[in-house]
Amino acid sequence: MAEALVKIRNVSKSYYRDSQEIPVLRNINFDIPQGEFLALMGPSGSGKTTLLNLISGIDRPSSGDLAVAGENVAQLTDGQLAKWRSEHIGLVFQFYNLLPVLTAFENVELPLMLTKLSKAERRKHVETALSIVGLADRVKHYPRQLSGGQEQRVAIARAIVSDPTLLLADEPTGDLDKQSAEDIMTLLSRLNKEFGKTIIVVTHDPRAAEKAHLIRHLNKGELT
């Protein structure tokens, strides 16, 4: 049994609207082993994206402990969190979040601009990432010159270019046609199998979830 990369203990999250407390997650407990490919499913408003945001350090739990790669992310300062996230987390979103004025190469290179890598080292990393996602021939293309599926591949290349510990994808197929969605999930499966990436995917789509090793369901803030 692989060691747990993510350990979630008694994690709850609430938001406040004026003085009203709105609970989103209630007493979540589970481990995610190194090398796992997990799909998180559940209806809208069940807390899937909130849980992903807690694991990535984008948000903080109201209570409980959340450790990723041995680091209790709930206890890091904002500055420490930003550095930790850049080293350990790769994020993929539903709407790609590519910058339209940058080429595929430049979009993928962005996370590396904050590192100490030389220009030549950055180029090698970017070319490798784009090759892995099957876009070695699209390095000079702008987002508007790519299909939705290709844009999401660029977004995945950007997420993996720094070789993160954990890859988190929030509805990565939600804006794609059926074939493109299947291609993206096949790519994520390959990243898991061939490159050993630990992946957590939030999805509404049962077909997308089929590629995962493990499916967990959230309902009204509780893990079932």
C-alpha positions as a printed Julia matrix, in Angstrom:
224×3 Matrix{Float64}:
   0.0    0.0     0.0
   1.5    3.33   -1.07
   2.01   5.9     1.64
  -0.68   8.57    1.92
   0.29  11.7     0.0
  -2.79  13.58    1.23
  -4.11  13.13    4.78
  -7.4   14.81    5.64
  -8.49  14.74    9.28
 -11.79  16.13   10.61
 -11.8   18.91    8.0
 -14.79  21.24    7.95
 -15.3   24.42    5.95
 -17.92  27.12    6.39
 -18.44  30.46    4.72
 -20.25  33.42    6.22
 -22.89  35.65    4.66
 -23.22  38.55    7.05
 -23.65  36.73   10.39
 -25.08  33.56    8.86
 -22.8   30.51    8.81
 -23.05  28.39    5.65
 -21.4   24.98    6.14
 -19.9   23.56    2.91
 -17.83  20.6     4.18
 -18.5   18.61    7.34
 -15.92  16.5     9.16
 -14.11  15.07    6.11
 -11.68  12.22    6.78
  -9.73  10.26    4.18
  -6.27   9.52    2.79
  -5.1    9.68   -0.81
  -2.13   7.37   -1.5
   0.86   8.36   -3.63
   0.12   7.41   -7.25
  -3.68   7.39   -6.82
  -6.09   8.58   -9.53
  -9.19   9.74   -7.66
 -12.45  11.1    -9.04
 -14.56  13.28   -6.75
 -18.21  13.28   -7.79
 -21.35  14.85   -6.45
 -24.12  17.33   -7.33
 -23.49  21.05   -7.7
 -22.98  22.66   -4.3
 -21.81  19.42   -2.67
 -18.39  20.89   -1.82
 -16.2   19.22   -4.49
 -14.42  22.37   -5.65
 -14.11  23.62   -2.06
 -12.32  20.39   -1.09
 -10.02  20.72   -4.1
  -9.26  24.33   -3.09
  -8.39  23.2     0.45
  -6.04  20.47   -0.81
  -4.31  22.95   -3.13
  -3.94  25.59   -0.42
  -6.06  28.09   -2.35
  -8.42  28.11    0.64
  -8.07  27.13    4.29
 -10.24  24.79    6.37
 -12.37  26.26    9.17
 -11.24  23.35   11.35
  -9.26  20.14   11.09
  -5.87  19.21    9.63
  -4.9   18.76    6.01
  -1.41  17.48    5.18
   0.0   17.16    1.66
   3.43  15.57    1.15
   4.02  15.8     4.9
   3.22  19.53    5.12
   0.21  20.72    7.14
  -0.98  23.28    4.62
  -3.58  24.68    7.02
  -0.77  26.08    9.19
   1.33  27.79    6.49
   1.43  31.57    6.09
   0.23  33.08    2.8
   3.82  33.51    1.62
   4.76  29.95    2.55
   1.61  28.67    0.86
   2.4   30.41   -2.43
   5.89  28.91   -2.5
   4.63  25.48   -1.45
   1.9   25.53   -4.11
   4.34  26.44   -6.88
   6.52  23.47   -5.93
   3.86  20.82   -5.29
   0.56  21.6    -7.03
  -0.47  21.53  -10.69
  -3.94  22.95  -11.4
  -6.23  22.33  -14.39
  -9.51  24.26  -14.72
 -12.69  23.82  -16.74
 -12.11  26.95  -18.86
  -8.36  26.5   -19.48
  -7.32  29.96  -18.15
  -4.8   30.45  -20.95
  -3.58  33.96  -21.74
  -4.78  34.76  -25.31
  -1.79  37.01  -26.09
   0.72  34.23  -25.39
   1.58  31.22  -27.55
   1.16  27.66  -26.29
   4.88  27.64  -25.46
   4.68  30.91  -23.52
   1.55  29.83  -21.61
   3.24  26.61  -20.5
   6.44  28.46  -19.59
   4.63  30.87  -17.22
   4.97  28.8   -13.99
   8.7   28.4   -14.65
   9.31  32.16  -14.83
   9.29  32.26  -11.01
  11.97  29.56  -10.75
  15.76  29.77  -11.0
  15.85  27.71  -14.21
  17.85  29.14  -17.09
  16.14  30.01  -20.39
  17.54  26.83  -21.97
  16.32  24.7   -19.05
  12.87  26.3   -19.24
  12.7   25.58  -22.97
  13.56  21.92  -22.38
  10.87  21.58  -19.68
   8.22  23.27  -21.86
   9.04  21.22  -24.95
   8.89  18.02  -22.88
   5.51  18.95  -21.35
   3.99  19.86  -24.73
   5.36  16.66  -26.24
   3.78  14.58  -23.45
   0.34  16.08  -24.16
   0.77  15.57  -27.91
   1.24  19.21  -28.95
   4.91  19.35  -29.93
   3.79  20.76  -33.31
   1.68  23.55  -31.77
   4.28  25.45  -29.72
   3.84  28.71  -31.68
   0.05  28.58  -31.88
  -2.09  31.04  -29.91
  -5.14  29.79  -27.97
  -7.51  31.15  -30.65
  -5.77  28.89  -33.19
  -6.44  25.76  -31.13
  -9.53  23.62  -30.53
 -11.02  23.38  -27.03
  -9.41  19.98  -26.52
  -6.03  21.34  -27.6
  -6.38  24.34  -25.28
  -7.05  21.98  -22.38
  -3.94  19.98  -23.37
  -1.91  23.19  -23.2
  -3.42  23.84  -19.76
  -2.4   20.33  -18.66
   1.12  20.87  -20.02
   1.3   24.09  -17.98
   0.15  22.17  -14.9
   2.8   19.45  -15.26
   5.73  21.54  -16.54
   7.14  22.03  -13.03
   6.74  18.3   -12.22
   4.27  18.84   -9.35
   3.68  16.34   -6.58
  -0.09  16.48   -7.06
  -2.24  17.25  -10.12
  -5.69  18.7    -9.38
  -8.28  19.05  -12.15
 -11.63  20.82  -11.6
 -14.18  19.69  -14.23
 -11.44  19.42  -16.9
 -13.89  18.0   -19.47
 -16.85  20.21  -18.59
 -16.48  22.5   -21.62
 -15.53  19.83  -24.17
 -17.36  17.64  -26.68
 -17.59  13.91  -25.98
 -14.51  12.86  -27.98
 -12.3   15.68  -26.67
 -13.43  14.88  -23.11
 -12.49  11.23  -23.58
  -9.1   12.23  -25.0
  -8.37  14.47  -21.99
  -9.28  11.75  -19.49
  -7.12   9.25  -21.42
  -4.25  11.75  -21.19
  -4.73  12.13  -17.42
  -4.83   8.34  -17.09
  -1.55   8.13  -19.01
   0.06  10.75  -16.75
  -0.97   8.61  -13.8
   0.15   5.25  -15.21
   3.32   6.2   -17.1
   4.58   9.12  -15.04
   3.24   8.15  -11.62
   1.33  11.39  -11.12
  -1.13  11.49   -8.21
  -4.31  13.0    -9.68
  -7.58  14.23   -8.19
 -10.33  15.06  -10.67
 -13.59  16.79   -9.8
 -16.25  15.8   -12.32
 -20.0   15.53  -12.88
 -19.44  13.11  -15.76
 -19.65   9.38  -14.94
 -17.83   8.56  -18.21
 -14.91  10.77  -17.19
 -14.82   9.23  -13.71
 -14.49   5.74  -15.2
 -10.81   6.42  -15.95
 -10.04   6.89  -12.24
  -8.91   4.09   -9.89
 -11.22   5.29   -7.14
 -14.46   7.28   -7.08
 -15.59   9.11   -3.94
 -18.9   10.96   -3.66
 -19.62  14.2    -1.84
 -23.19  14.97   -0.89
 -24.2   18.06    1.09
 -20.65  18.47    2.36
 -20.23  14.9     3.54
 -18.08  12.18    2.01
 -19.98   9.0     1.21
